[in-house]
Amino acid sequence: MEDKPIDKQVILKELEELHKLDYEYADGRILGSMCTEAHPFAKEVYCKFLDTNLGDPGLFKGTKQIENEVIKSIGRFLSLDNAYGNIVTGGTEANLMAIRAARNHARKYKGITDGEIIIPESAHFSFKKAADMLNLKIVEAQLDENFKIDAESVRNSITEKTVAIVAIAGTTELGLIDPIEEISKIALEHNIYFHVDAAFGGFSIPFLKEIGYDLPVFDFSLEGVCSITVDPHKMGLAPIPAGGIIFRCEEYLEVMAVDSPYLTVKTQSTIVGTRLGASSAATYAIMKYFGKEGYSKIANDLMENTKFLARGLKELGYEIVCEPELNIVAFNHPEMQTNDLAEKLEGLGWKISVAKCPVAIRVVLMNHVKRNHLEELLKDLKDIF
Ligand SMILES: Cc1ncc(COP(=O)(O)O)c(C=O)c1O
């Protein structure tokens, strides 16, 4: 830090220069991100709530009410009338809270002190962080030939130490929905906590179903589901950071509560202490602004782009890893190594992401990727050969 104050204009200029190094969503070149530009209305609301702190909710009663309302509202589109939970920083923190709840619950009611969690091989790496922080062992369930969690493998992985089973509604690499109904039954049968990671799919699956898409059930209508991660800062179009953790019952928050002596509340269950109310307010606003109808339209538009890309790729001789269930297309070319293809695309200015399981170029059709960008991409993919 400098000794003397610096003029605001000088500071702003310096920051703008650095900001220019960032890629912009509006260019349509970012193809691998699960985030996108937030809606302007959500950003406007966000700025009005920048000073609110939900870590001390007695001081911000109105904003706390907003968070509660958002959680209830997300819960309702996930088939739960009375949801509990929090708006947190993202899918990672939401998953961490779910696994912490599961671990503490199993410790309290089953006396398990050295627990294990069963996650699919396709799980987001946030579960590795959670297991590391919570001192749990990860047991990976295998995937079936369709890259979805194999129910038999889950069943065979259960031991007396299992504290949670995880399945995914919208996998990070392929956007696939695991057979959650089947896993829910297994979890119920064995009385094991079941968490669904719908960080990506949560803001699209329910709305696609509303307009007739035939997608599997993944939500609280399944008795075994204890919690769901769903991220407003992905397809919800809320500004970063906004993740959501929704619990079926309050008990899962209670088992995480620690005393918070100097605050306006006696206990705190979240991982983060001081935390933004702006994320809750922006999510509240954007959910009201779009309603089910608006989100259905967004989700449908994304799926139309997904189908357009998949069709175009096939016409050019590319191979699709699987038929997309949500707005992700993963592909390869039979005559070129994936990494070589990725390198060529990077050279042409595309920001590419490569999936690991299986290895493939992975395009996430987020809102900033428009039809004209896809046409340019397909042209480049044609010209590469
Ligand atoms: C399925 C899934 N879960 C969790 C996460 C982590 O979310 P975040 O990056 O918001 O922490 C992601 C991120 O893409 C994801 O795809």
The ligand as a Tripos MOL2 file, in Angstrom:
@<TRIPOS>MOLECULE
LIG
   16    16     1     0     0
SMALL
NO_CHARGES

@<TRIPOS>ATOM
      1 C1        -22.6830  -30.1870  -10.1400 C.3       1 LIG1
      2 C2        -21.8690  -29.1020   -9.5050 C.ar      1 LIG1
      3 N1        -21.7780  -29.0470   -8.1650 N.ar      1 LIG1
      4 C3        -21.0640  -28.0930   -7.5480 C.ar      1 LIG1
      5 C4        -20.4050  -27.1240   -8.2570 C.ar      1 LIG1
      6 C5        -19.6090  -26.0670   -7.5350 C.3       1 LIG1
      7 O1        -20.2080  -24.8400   -7.6780 O.3       1 LIG1
      8 P1        -19.4210  -23.4730   -7.3730 P.3       1 LIG1
      9 O2        -18.3650  -23.3690   -8.4160 O.co2     1 LIG1
     10 O3        -20.4900  -22.4490   -7.4740 O.co2     1 LIG1
     11 O4        -18.8520  -23.5850   -6.0100 O.co2     1 LIG1
     12 C6        -20.4750  -27.1350   -9.6480 C.ar      1 LIG1
     13 C7        -19.7720  -26.1160  -10.4240 C.2       1 LIG1
     14 O5        -19.7910  -26.0400  -11.5950 O.2       1 LIG1
     15 C8        -21.2180  -28.1540  -10.2940 C.ar      1 LIG1
     16 O6        -21.2940  -28.2520  -11.6240 O.3       1 LIG1
@<TRIPOS>BOND
     1     1     2 1
     2     2     3 ar
     3     2    15 ar
     4     3     4 ar
     5     4     5 ar
     6     5     6 1
     7     5    12 ar
     8     6     7 1
     9     7     8 1
    10     8     9 2
    11     8    10 1
    12     8    11 1
    13    12    13 1
    14    12    15 ar
    15    13    14 2
    16    15    16 1
@<TRIPOS>SUBSTRUCTURE
     1 LIG1         1 GROUP 0 **** ****
